[in-house]
Amino acid sequence: MKCSVYIATSADGYIATHNGGIDWLHTAGKPEADMSKNPDMGFNDFISSVDCMIMGRKCMEVISAMNLTPQQWP
């Protein structure tokens, strides 16, 4: 069985702040970056190799609140 981790972490290696906040995710990255050649940054290739996904409750709540389409989130 192959196990993989696909996770967003801050520059200091944390997933959340000390109080559990993940606000930094909403401001991370370079909005001006040209994503036209690789808009998903390899996520679709990764997710197509996944047979089972385990996700924490808080992460699922954040993703659910984004109202993403099936094309944006499998």
N, CA, C and O atoms as a Maestro MAE file, in Angstrom:
{
 s_m_m2io_version
 :::
 2.0.0
}

f_m_ct {
 s_m_title
 :::
 protein
 m_atom[296] {
  # First column is atom index #
  i_m_mmod_type
  r_m_x_coord
  r_m_y_coord
  r_m_z_coord
  i_m_residue_number
  s_m_chain_name
  s_m_pdb_residue_name
  s_m_pdb_atom_name
  i_m_atomic_number
  :::
  1 25 0.846 -1.174 0.000 1 A "MET " " N  " 7
  2 3 0.000 0.000 0.000 1 A "MET " " CA " 6
  3 2 0.895 1.241 0.000 1 A "MET " " C  " 6
  4 15 1.873 1.316 0.744 1 A "MET " " O  " 8
  5 25 0.551 2.190 -0.827 2 A "LYS " " N  " 7
  6 3 1.284 3.447 -0.912 2 A "LYS " " CA " 6
  7 2 0.557 4.512 -0.098 2 A "LYS " " C  " 6
  8 15 -0.652 4.695 -0.241 2 A "LYS " " O  " 8
  9 25 1.285 5.199 0.740 3 A "CYS " " N  " 7
  10 3 0.715 6.300 1.524 3 A "CYS " " CA " 6
  11 2 1.366 7.603 1.081 3 A "CYS " " C  " 6
  12 15 2.584 7.670 0.917 3 A "CYS " " O  " 8
  13 25 0.564 8.622 0.890 4 A "SER " " N  " 7
  14 3 1.059 9.931 0.476 4 A "SER " " CA " 6
  15 2 0.446 11.006 1.348 4 A "SER " " C  " 6
  16 15 -0.642 10.837 1.899 4 A "SER " " O  " 8
  17 25 1.150 12.103 1.464 5 A "VAL " " N  " 7
  18 3 0.637 13.259 2.185 5 A "VAL " " CA " 6
  19 2 0.661 14.444 1.231 5 A "VAL " " C  " 6
  20 15 1.689 14.742 0.623 5 A "VAL " " O  " 8
  21 25 -0.458 15.106 1.106 6 A "TYR " " N  " 7
  22 3 -0.577 16.313 0.284 6 A "TYR " " CA " 6
  23 2 -1.132 17.366 1.215 6 A "TYR " " C  " 6
  24 15 -2.323 17.360 1.528 6 A "TYR " " O  " 8
  25 25 -0.281 18.265 1.657 7 A "ILE " " N  " 7
  26 3 -0.688 19.169 2.729 7 A "ILE " " CA " 6
  27 2 -0.137 20.571 2.489 7 A "ILE " " C  " 6
  28 15 0.944 20.744 1.926 7 A "ILE " " O  " 8
  29 25 -0.890 21.545 2.919 8 A "ALA " " N  " 7
  30 3 -0.424 22.931 2.883 8 A "ALA " " CA " 6
  31 2 0.198 23.252 4.236 8 A "ALA " " C  " 6
  32 15 -0.421 23.044 5.280 8 A "ALA " " O  " 8
  33 25 1.406 23.752 4.209 9 A "THR " " N  " 7
  34 3 2.056 24.161 5.449 9 A "THR " " CA " 6
  35 2 2.615 25.559 5.277 9 A "THR " " C  " 6
  36 15 2.908 26.000 4.166 9 A "THR " " O  " 8
  37 25 2.757 26.249 6.403 10 A "SER " " N  " 7
  38 3 3.343 27.583 6.374 10 A "SER " " CA " 6
  39 2 4.857 27.459 6.208 10 A "SER " " C  " 6
  40 15 5.404 26.361 6.308 10 A "SER " " O  " 8
  41 25 5.522 28.561 5.959 11 A "ALA " " N  " 7
  42 3 6.971 28.555 5.758 11 A "ALA " " CA " 6
  43 2 7.719 28.008 6.973 11 A "ALA " " C  " 6
  44 15 8.813 27.464 6.827 11 A "ALA " " O  " 8
  45 25 7.147 28.144 8.161 12 A "ASP " " N  " 7
  46 3 7.816 27.624 9.351 12 A "ASP " " CA " 6
  47 2 7.436 26.174 9.655 12 A "ASP " " C  " 6
  48 15 7.792 25.649 10.710 12 A "ASP " " O  " 8
  49 25 6.708 25.520 8.730 13 A "GLY " " N  " 7
  50 3 6.416 24.105 8.858 13 A "GLY " " CA " 6
  51 2 5.153 23.741 9.609 13 A "GLY " " C  " 6
  52 15 4.932 22.566 9.898 13 A "GLY " " O  " 8
  53 25 4.330 24.701 9.928 14 A "TYR " " N  " 7
  54 3 3.104 24.415 10.665 14 A "TYR " " CA " 6
  55 2 1.903 24.342 9.720 14 A "TYR " " C  " 6
  56 15 1.887 24.954 8.652 14 A "TYR " " O  " 8
  57 25 0.908 23.580 10.147 15 A "ILE " " N  " 7
  58 3 -0.331 23.472 9.387 15 A "ILE " " CA " 6
  59 2 -1.298 24.554 9.845 15 A "ILE " " C  " 6
  60 15 -1.984 25.165 9.026 15 A "ILE " " O  " 8
  61 25 -1.351 24.789 11.137 16 A "ALA " " N  " 7
  62 3 -2.241 25.788 11.721 16 A "ALA " " CA " 6
  63 2 -1.460 26.627 12.726 16 A "ALA " " C  " 6
  64 15 -0.369 26.246 13.152 16 A "ALA " " O  " 8
  65 25 -2.023 27.760 13.097 17 A "THR " " N  " 7
  66 3 -1.402 28.576 14.134 17 A "THR " " CA " 6
  67 2 -1.591 27.895 15.485 17 A "THR " " C  " 6
  68 15 -2.301 26.894 15.583 17 A "THR " " O  " 8
  69 25 -0.970 28.424 16.508 18 A "HIS " " N  " 7
  70 3 -1.061 27.823 17.841 18 A "HIS " " CA " 6
  71 2 -2.503 27.724 18.342 18 A "HIS " " C  " 6
  72 15 -2.830 26.839 19.131 18 A "HIS " " O  " 8
  73 25 -3.357 28.629 17.883 19 A "ASN " " N  " 7
  74 3 -4.770 28.572 18.300 19 A "ASN " " CA " 6
  75 2 -5.649 27.835 17.296 19 A "ASN " " C  " 6
  76 15 -6.875 27.898 17.385 19 A "ASN " " O  " 8
  77 25 -5.034 27.138 16.343 20 A "GLY " " N  " 7
  78 3 -5.785 26.338 15.381 20 A "GLY " " CA " 6
  79 2 -6.209 27.067 14.132 20 A "GLY " " C  " 6
  80 15 -6.898 26.489 13.291 20 A "GLY " " O  " 8
  81 25 -5.818 28.325 13.982 21 A "GLY " " N  " 7
  82 3 -6.224 29.117 12.821 21 A "GLY " " CA " 6
  83 2 -5.489 28.723 11.549 21 A "GLY " " C  " 6
  84 15 -4.321 28.334 11.587 21 A "GLY " " O  " 8
  85 25 -6.180 28.829 10.433 22 A "ILE " " N  " 7
  86 3 -5.575 28.570 9.124 22 A "ILE " " CA " 6
  87 2 -5.786 29.758 8.184 22 A "ILE " " C  " 6
  88 15 -5.809 29.604 6.963 22 A "ILE " " O  " 8
  89 25 -5.938 30.928 8.769 23 A "ASP " " N  " 7
  90 3 -6.165 32.139 7.975 23 A "ASP " " CA " 6
  91 2 -5.060 32.396 6.960 23 A "ASP " " C  " 6
  92 15 -5.311 32.973 5.902 23 A "ASP " " O  " 8
  93 25 -3.844 31.975 7.272 24 A "TRP " " N  " 7
  94 3 -2.730 32.211 6.359 24 A "TRP " " CA " 6
  95 2 -2.955 31.542 5.005 24 A "TRP " " C  " 6
  96 15 -2.383 31.977 4.005 24 A "TRP " " O  " 8
  97 25 -3.776 30.493 4.953 25 A "LEU " " N  " 7
  98 3 -4.044 29.827 3.678 25 A "LEU " " CA " 6
  99 2 -4.746 30.747 2.689 25 A "LEU " " C  " 6
  100 15 -4.567 30.619 1.477 25 A "LEU " " O  " 8
  101 25 -5.538 31.665 3.203 26 A "HIS " " N  " 7
  102 3 -6.302 32.559 2.331 26 A "HIS " " CA " 6
  103 2 -5.461 33.695 1.771 26 A "HIS " " C  " 6
  104 15 -5.903 34.392 0.857 26 A "HIS " " O  " 8
  105 25 -4.266 33.895 2.296 27 A "THR " " N  " 7
  106 3 -3.403 34.968 1.820 27 A "THR " " CA " 6
  107 2 -2.081 34.446 1.289 27 A "THR " " C  " 6
  108 15 -1.228 35.238 0.888 27 A "THR " " O  " 8
  109 25 -1.889 33.134 1.278 28 A "ALA " " N  " 7
  110 3 -0.628 32.540 0.837 28 A "ALA " " CA " 6
  111 2 -0.525 32.559 -0.684 28 A "ALA " " C  " 6
  112 15 -1.530 32.661 -1.388 28 A "ALA " " O  " 8
  113 25 0.685 32.459 -1.168 29 A "GLY " " N  " 7
  114 3 0.912 32.342 -2.600 29 A "GLY " " CA " 6
  115 2 1.200 33.664 -3.278 29 A "GLY " " C  " 6
  116 15 1.318 34.706 -2.632 29 A "GLY " " O  " 8
  117 25 1.310 33.599 -4.584 30 A "LYS " " N  " 7
  118 3 1.582 34.771 -5.401 30 A "LYS " " CA " 6
  119 2 0.416 34.954 -6.369 30 A "LYS " " C  " 6
  120 15 0.367 34.302 -7.412 30 A "LYS " " O  " 8
  121 25 -0.520 35.836 -6.030 31 A "PRO " " N  " 7
  122 3 -1.688 36.024 -6.904 31 A "PRO " " CA " 6
  123 2 -1.314 36.425 -8.331 31 A "PRO " " C  " 6
  124 15 -2.071 36.159 -9.264 31 A "PRO " " O  " 8
  125 25 -0.167 37.056 -8.508 32 A "GLU " " N  " 7
  126 3 0.236 37.522 -9.835 32 A "GLU " " CA " 6
  127 2 0.961 36.448 -10.642 32 A "GLU " " C  " 6
  128 15 1.342 36.700 -11.785 32 A "GLU " " O  " 8
  129 25 1.162 35.247 -10.072 33 A "ALA " " N  " 7
  130 3 1.873 34.178 -10.763 33 A "ALA " " CA " 6
  131 2 1.094 33.716 -11.992 33 A "ALA " " C  " 6
  132 15 -0.135 33.638 -11.969 33 A "ALA " " O  " 8
  133 25 1.827 33.411 -13.068 34 A "ASP " " N  " 7
  134 3 1.203 32.903 -14.298 34 A "ASP " " CA " 6
  135 2 0.942 31.404 -14.117 34 A "ASP " " C  " 6
  136 15 1.873 30.597 -14.122 34 A "ASP " " O  " 8
  137 25 -0.323 31.047 -13.957 35 A "MET " " N  " 7
  138 3 -0.699 29.655 -13.735 35 A "MET " " CA " 6
  139 2 -1.311 29.036 -14.993 35 A "MET " " C  " 6
  140 15 -1.883 27.948 -14.921 35 A "MET " " O  " 8
  141 25 -1.203 29.698 -16.125 36 A "SER " " N  " 7
  142 3 -1.886 29.232 -17.332 36 A "SER " " CA " 6
  143 2 -1.373 27.880 -17.835 36 A "SER " " C  " 6
  144 15 -2.141 27.124 -18.430 36 A "SER " " O  " 8
  145 25 -0.106 27.560 -17.613 37 A "LYS " " N  " 7
  146 3 0.442 26.292 -18.106 37 A "LYS " " CA " 6
  147 2 0.245 25.137 -17.126 37 A "LYS " " C  " 6
  148 15 0.271 23.976 -17.534 37 A "LYS " " O  " 8
  149 25 0.051 25.435 -15.847 38 A "ASN " " N  " 7
  150 3 -0.105 24.388 -14.834 38 A "ASN " " CA " 6
  151 2 -1.045 24.887 -13.737 38 A "ASN " " C  " 6
  152 15 -0.623 25.069 -12.595 38 A "ASN " " O  " 8
  153 25 -2.315 25.109 -14.077 39 A "PRO " " N  " 7
  154 3 -3.220 25.764 -13.128 39 A "PRO " " CA " 6
  155 2 -3.478 24.998 -11.840 39 A "PRO " " C  " 6
  156 15 -3.780 25.608 -10.814 39 A "PRO " " O  " 8
  157 25 -3.366 23.679 -11.871 40 A "ASP " " N  " 7
  158 3 -3.647 22.914 -10.650 40 A "ASP " " CA " 6
  159 2 -2.384 22.483 -9.910 40 A "ASP " " C  " 6
  160 15 -2.465 21.801 -8.889 40 A "ASP " " O  " 8
  161 25 -1.242 22.869 -10.408 41 A "MET " " N  " 7
  162 3 0.061 22.575 -9.787 41 A "MET " " CA " 6
  163 2 0.251 21.080 -9.527 41 A "MET " " C  " 6
  164 15 0.893 20.699 -8.548 41 A "MET " " O  " 8
  165 25 -0.300 20.236 -10.393 42 A "GLY " " N  " 7
  166 3 -0.131 18.796 -10.269 42 A "GLY " " CA " 6
  167 2 -1.165 18.099 -9.415 42 A "GLY " " C  " 6
  168 15 -1.095 16.885 -9.227 42 A "GLY " " O  " 8
  169 25 -2.135 18.855 -8.887 43 A "PHE " " N  " 7
  170 3 -3.115 18.265 -7.994 43 A "PHE " " CA " 6
  171 2 -3.951 17.190 -8.681 43 A "PHE " " C  " 6
  172 15 -4.193 16.139 -8.086 43 A "PHE " " O  " 8
  173 25 -4.404 17.421 -9.924 44 A "ASN " " N  " 7
  174 3 -5.231 16.430 -10.610 44 A "ASN " " CA " 6
  175 2 -4.481 15.123 -10.834 44 A "ASN " " C  " 6
  176 15 -5.056 14.046 -10.676 44 A "ASN " " O  " 8
  177 25 -3.203 15.203 -11.199 45 A "ASP " " N  " 7
  178 3 -2.407 13.982 -11.338 45 A "ASP " " CA " 6
  179 2 -2.293 13.260 -10.006 45 A "ASP " " C  " 6
  180 15 -2.425 12.038 -9.939 45 A "ASP " " O  " 8
  181 25 -2.047 14.020 -8.951 46 A "PHE " " N  " 7
  182 3 -1.952 13.415 -7.626 46 A "PHE " " CA " 6
  183 2 -3.268 12.760 -7.229 46 A "PHE " " C  " 6
  184 15 -3.281 11.597 -6.826 46 A "PHE " " O  " 8
  185 25 -4.370 13.489 -7.336 47 A "ILE " " N  " 7
  186 3 -5.656 12.981 -6.851 47 A "ILE " " CA " 6
  187 2 -6.114 11.772 -7.669 47 A "ILE " " C  " 6
  188 15 -6.825 10.916 -7.142 47 A "ILE " " O  " 8
  189 25 -5.726 11.682 -8.934 48 A "SER " " N  " 7
  190 3 -6.106 10.513 -9.736 48 A "SER " " CA " 6
  191 2 -5.347 9.265 -9.297 48 A "SER " " C  " 6
  192 15 -5.743 8.152 -9.644 48 A "SER " " O  " 8
  193 25 -4.274 9.431 -8.547 49 A "SER " " N  " 7
  194 3 -3.519 8.280 -8.042 49 A "SER " " CA " 6
  195 2 -3.990 7.847 -6.653 49 A "SER " " C  " 6
  196 15 -3.477 6.877 -6.096 49 A "SER " " O  " 8
  197 25 -4.966 8.566 -6.094 50 A "VAL " " N  " 7
  198 3 -5.430 8.308 -4.728 50 A "VAL " " CA " 6
  199 2 -6.629 7.358 -4.740 50 A "VAL " " C  " 6
  200 15 -7.585 7.552 -5.490 50 A "VAL " " O  " 8
  201 25 -6.556 6.336 -3.899 51 A "ASP " " N  " 7
  202 3 -7.680 5.415 -3.753 51 A "ASP " " CA " 6
  203 2 -8.552 5.770 -2.554 51 A "ASP " " C  " 6
  204 15 -9.751 5.491 -2.552 51 A "ASP " " O  " 8
  205 25 -7.961 6.377 -1.549 52 A "CYS " " N  " 7
  206 3 -8.688 6.703 -0.322 52 A "CYS " " CA " 6
  207 2 -8.120 8.003 0.239 52 A "CYS " " C  " 6
  208 15 -6.902 8.181 0.283 52 A "CYS " " O  " 8
  209 25 -8.987 8.902 0.662 53 A "MET " " N  " 7
  210 3 -8.542 10.161 1.235 53 A "MET " " CA " 6
  211 2 -9.048 10.265 2.670 53 A "MET " " C  " 6
  212 15 -10.226 10.035 2.945 53 A "MET " " O  " 8
  213 25 -8.154 10.608 3.563 54 A "ILE " " N  " 7
  214 3 -8.513 10.856 4.956 54 A "ILE " " CA " 6
  215 2 -8.286 12.337 5.213 54 A "ILE " " C  " 6
  216 15 -7.211 12.873 4.944 54 A "ILE " " O  " 8
  217 25 -9.311 12.982 5.736 55 A "MET " " N  " 7
  218 3 -9.243 14.427 5.925 55 A "MET " " CA " 6
  219 2 -9.778 14.776 7.306 55 A "MET " " C  " 6
  220 15 -10.733 14.169 7.790 55 A "MET " " O  " 8
  221 25 -9.155 15.752 7.923 56 A "GLY " " N  " 7
  222 3 -9.627 16.224 9.217 56 A "GLY " " CA " 6
  223 2 -10.908 17.026 9.099 56 A "GLY " " C  " 6
  224 15 -11.230 17.563 8.039 56 A "GLY " " O  " 8
  225 25 -11.628 17.099 10.195 57 A "ARG " " N  " 7
  226 3 -12.921 17.799 10.214 57 A "ARG " " CA " 6
  227 2 -12.776 19.271 9.866 57 A "ARG " " C  " 6
  228 15 -13.550 19.792 9.063 57 A "ARG " " O  " 8
  229 25 -11.802 19.951 10.454 58 A "LYS " " N  " 7
  230 3 -11.659 21.388 10.190 58 A "LYS " " CA " 6
  231 2 -11.342 21.659 8.729 58 A "LYS " " C  " 6
  232 15 -11.864 22.604 8.138 58 A "LYS " " O  " 8
  233 25 -10.494 20.834 8.153 59 A "CYS " " N  " 7
  234 3 -10.162 20.987 6.738 59 A "CYS " " CA " 6
  235 2 -11.410 20.799 5.880 59 A "CYS " " C  " 6
  236 15 -11.656 21.571 4.953 59 A "CYS " " O  " 8
  237 25 -12.186 19.784 6.189 60 A "MET " " N  " 7
  238 3 -13.414 19.525 5.432 60 A "MET " " CA " 6
  239 2 -14.402 20.671 5.571 60 A "MET " " C  " 6
  240 15 -15.069 21.029 4.600 60 A "MET " " O  " 8
  241 25 -14.507 21.253 6.763 61 A "GLU " " N  " 7
  242 3 -15.408 22.390 6.963 61 A "GLU " " CA " 6
  243 2 -14.980 23.579 6.114 61 A "GLU " " C  " 6
  244 15 -15.824 24.249 5.519 61 A "GLU " " O  " 8
  245 25 -13.684 23.848 6.050 62 A "VAL " " N  " 7
  246 3 -13.184 24.972 5.250 62 A "VAL " " CA " 6
  247 2 -13.475 24.723 3.775 62 A "VAL " " C  " 6
  248 15 -13.968 25.612 3.082 62 A "VAL " " O  " 8
  249 25 -13.174 23.528 3.295 63 A "ILE " " N  " 7
  250 3 -13.411 23.208 1.887 63 A "ILE " " CA " 6
  251 2 -14.900 23.264 1.571 63 A "ILE " " C  " 6
  252 15 -15.286 23.787 0.525 63 A "ILE " " O  " 8
  253 25 -15.735 22.740 2.448 64 A "SER " " N  " 7
  254 3 -17.184 22.771 2.224 64 A "SER " " CA " 6
  255 2 -17.709 24.196 2.130 64 A "SER " " C  " 6
  256 15 -18.602 24.476 1.331 64 A "SER " " O  " 8
  257 25 -17.161 25.097 2.939 65 A "ALA " " N  " 7
  258 3 -17.608 26.489 2.945 65 A "ALA " " CA " 6
  259 2 -17.223 27.222 1.661 65 A "ALA " " C  " 6
  260 15 -17.781 28.280 1.371 65 A "ALA " " O  " 8
  261 25 -16.287 26.684 0.893 66 A "MET " " N  " 7
  262 3 -15.848 27.329 -0.345 66 A "MET " " CA " 6
  263 2 -16.824 27.099 -1.493 66 A "MET " " C  " 6
  264 15 -16.711 27.751 -2.531 66 A "MET " " O  " 8
  265 25 -17.789 26.176 -1.326 67 A "ASN " " N  " 7
  266 3 -18.774 25.880 -2.376 67 A "ASN " " CA " 6
  267 2 -18.111 25.601 -3.726 67 A "ASN " " C  " 6
  268 15 -18.503 26.168 -4.745 67 A "ASN " " O  " 8
  269 25 -17.120 24.738 -3.726 68 A "LEU " " N  " 7
  270 3 -16.381 24.412 -4.944 68 A "LEU " " CA " 6
  271 2 -17.179 23.471 -5.837 68 A "LEU " " C  " 6
  272 15 -17.988 22.676 -5.358 68 A "LEU " " O  " 8
  273 25 -16.942 23.572 -7.127 69 A "THR " " N  " 7
  274 3 -17.575 22.672 -8.086 69 A "THR " " CA " 6
  275 2 -16.811 21.343 -8.093 69 A "THR " " C  " 6
  276 15 -15.692 21.282 -7.583 69 A "THR " " O  " 8
  277 25 -17.392 20.282 -8.659 70 A "PRO " " N  " 7
  278 3 -16.666 19.013 -8.756 70 A "PRO " " CA " 6
  279 2 -15.365 19.139 -9.548 70 A "PRO " " C  " 6
  280 15 -14.430 18.368 -9.332 70 A "PRO " " O  " 8
  281 25 -15.303 20.102 -10.459 71 A "GLN " " N  " 7
  282 3 -14.077 20.312 -11.227 71 A "GLN " " CA " 6
  283 2 -12.989 20.947 -10.358 71 A "GLN " " C  " 6
  284 15 -11.800 20.735 -10.597 71 A "GLN " " O  " 8
  285 25 -13.393 21.721 -9.357 72 A "GLN " " N  " 7
  286 3 -12.436 22.378 -8.479 72 A "GLN " " CA " 6
  287 2 -11.989 21.488 -7.333 72 A "GLN " " C  " 6
  288 15 -10.873 21.633 -6.836 72 A "GLN " " O  " 8
  289 25 -12.845 20.572 -6.908 73 A "TRP " " N  " 7
  290 3 -12.514 19.672 -5.808 73 A "TRP " " CA " 6
  291 2 -13.204 18.333 -6.032 73 A "TRP " " C  " 6
  292 15 -14.424 18.282 -6.183 73 A "TRP " " O  " 8
  293 25 -12.441 17.263 -6.054 74 A "PRO " " N  " 7
  294 3 -13.047 15.957 -6.352 74 A "PRO " " CA " 6
  295 2 -13.889 15.472 -5.197 74 A "PRO " " C  " 6
  296 15 -14.475 14.392 -5.271 74 A "PRO " " O  " 8
  :::
 }
 m_bond[295] {
  # First column is bond index #
  i_m_from
  i_m_to
  i_m_order
  :::
  1 1 2 1
  2 2 3 1
  3 3 4 2
  4 3 5 1
  5 5 6 1
  6 6 7 1
  7 7 8 2
  8 7 9 1
  9 9 10 1
  10 10 11 1
  11 11 12 2
  12 11 13 1
  13 13 14 1
  14 14 15 1
  15 15 16 2
  16 15 17 1
  17 17 18 1
  18 18 19 1
  19 19 20 2
  20 19 21 1
  21 21 22 1
  22 22 23 1
  23 23 24 2
  24 23 25 1
  25 25 26 1
  26 26 27 1
  27 27 28 2
  28 27 29 1
  29 29 30 1
  30 30 31 1
  31 31 32 2
  32 31 33 1
  33 33 34 1
  34 34 35 1
  35 35 36 2
  36 35 37 1
  37 37 38 1
  38 38 39 1
  39 39 40 2
  40 39 41 1
  41 41 42 1
  42 42 43 1
  43 43 44 2
  44 43 45 1
  45 45 46 1
  46 46 47 1
  47 47 48 2
  48 47 49 1
  49 49 50 1
  50 50 51 1
  51 51 52 2
  52 51 53 1
  53 53 54 1
  54 54 55 1
  55 55 56 2
  56 55 57 1
  57 57 58 1
  58 58 59 1
  59 59 60 2
  60 59 61 1
  61 61 62 1
  62 62 63 1
  63 63 64 2
  64 63 65 1
  65 65 66 1
  66 66 67 1
  67 67 68 2
  68 67 69 1
  69 69 70 1
  70 70 71 1
  71 71 72 2
  72 71 73 1
  73 73 74 1
  74 74 75 1
  75 75 76 2
  76 75 77 1
  77 77 78 1
  78 78 79 1
  79 79 80 2
  80 79 81 1
  81 81 82 1
  82 82 83 1
  83 83 84 2
  84 83 85 1
  85 85 86 1
  86 86 87 1
  87 87 88 2
  88 87 89 1
  89 89 90 1
  90 90 91 1
  91 91 92 2
  92 91 93 1
  93 93 94 1
  94 94 95 1
  95 95 96 2
  96 95 97 1
  97 97 98 1
  98 98 99 1
  99 99 100 2
  100 99 101 1
  101 101 102 1
  102 102 103 1
  103 103 104 2
  104 103 105 1
  105 105 106 1
  106 106 107 1
  107 107 108 2
  108 107 109 1
  109 109 110 1
  110 110 111 1
  111 111 112 2
  112 111 113 1
  113 113 114 1
  114 114 115 1
  115 115 116 2
  116 115 117 1
  117 117 118 1
  118 118 119 1
  119 119 120 2
  120 119 121 1
  121 121 122 1
  122 122 123 1
  123 123 124 2
  124 123 125 1
  125 125 126 1
  126 126 127 1
  127 127 128 2
  128 127 129 1
  129 129 130 1
  130 130 131 1
  131 131 132 2
  132 131 133 1
  133 133 134 1
  134 134 135 1
  135 135 136 2
  136 135 137 1
  137 137 138 1
  138 138 139 1
  139 139 140 2
  140 139 141 1
  141 141 142 1
  142 142 143 1
  143 143 144 2
  144 143 145 1
  145 145 146 1
  146 146 147 1
  147 147 148 2
  148 147 149 1
  149 149 150 1
  150 150 151 1
  151 151 152 2
  152 151 153 1
  153 153 154 1
  154 154 155 1
  155 155 156 2
  156 155 157 1
  157 157 158 1
  158 158 159 1
  159 159 160 2
  160 159 161 1
  161 161 162 1
  162 162 163 1
  163 163 164 2
  164 163 165 1
  165 165 166 1
  166 166 167 1
  167 167 168 2
  168 167 169 1
  169 169 170 1
  170 170 171 1
  171 171 172 2
  172 171 173 1
  173 173 174 1
  174 174 175 1
  175 175 176 2
  176 175 177 1
  177 177 178 1
  178 178 179 1
  179 179 180 2
  180 179 181 1
  181 181 182 1
  182 182 183 1
  183 183 184 2
  184 183 185 1
  185 185 186 1
  186 186 187 1
  187 187 188 2
  188 187 189 1
  189 189 190 1
  190 190 191 1
  191 191 192 2
  192 191 193 1
  193 193 194 1
  194 194 195 1
  195 195 196 2
  196 195 197 1
  197 197 198 1
  198 198 199 1
  199 199 200 2
  200 199 201 1
  201 201 202 1
  202 202 203 1
  203 203 204 2
  204 203 205 1
  205 205 206 1
  206 206 207 1
  207 207 208 2
  208 207 209 1
  209 209 210 1
  210 210 211 1
  211 211 212 2
  212 211 213 1
  213 213 214 1
  214 214 215 1
  215 215 216 2
  216 215 217 1
  217 217 218 1
  218 218 219 1
  219 219 220 2
  220 219 221 1
  221 221 222 1
  222 222 223 1
  223 223 224 2
  224 223 225 1
  225 225 226 1
  226 226 227 1
  227 227 228 2
  228 227 229 1
  229 229 230 1
  230 230 231 1
  231 231 232 2
  232 231 233 1
  233 233 234 1
  234 234 235 1
  235 235 236 2
  236 235 237 1
  237 237 238 1
  238 238 239 1
  239 239 240 2
  240 239 241 1
  241 241 242 1
  242 242 243 1
  243 243 244 2
  244 243 245 1
  245 245 246 1
  246 246 247 1
  247 247 248 2
  248 247 249 1
  249 249 250 1
  250 250 251 1
  251 251 252 2
  252 251 253 1
  253 253 254 1
  254 254 255 1
  255 255 256 2
  256 255 257 1
  257 257 258 1
  258 258 259 1
  259 259 260 2
  260 259 261 1
  261 261 262 1
  262 262 263 1
  263 263 264 2
  264 263 265 1
  265 265 266 1
  266 266 267 1
  267 267 268 2
  268 267 269 1
  269 269 270 1
  270 270 271 1
  271 271 272 2
  272 271 273 1
  273 273 274 1
  274 274 275 1
  275 275 276 2
  276 275 277 1
  277 277 278 1
  278 278 279 1
  279 279 280 2
  280 279 281 1
  281 281 282 1
  282 282 283 1
  283 283 284 2
  284 283 285 1
  285 285 286 1
  286 286 287 1
  287 287 288 2
  288 287 289 1
  289 289 290 1
  290 290 291 1
  291 291 292 2
  292 291 293 1
  293 293 294 1
  294 294 295 1
  295 295 296 2
  :::
 }
}
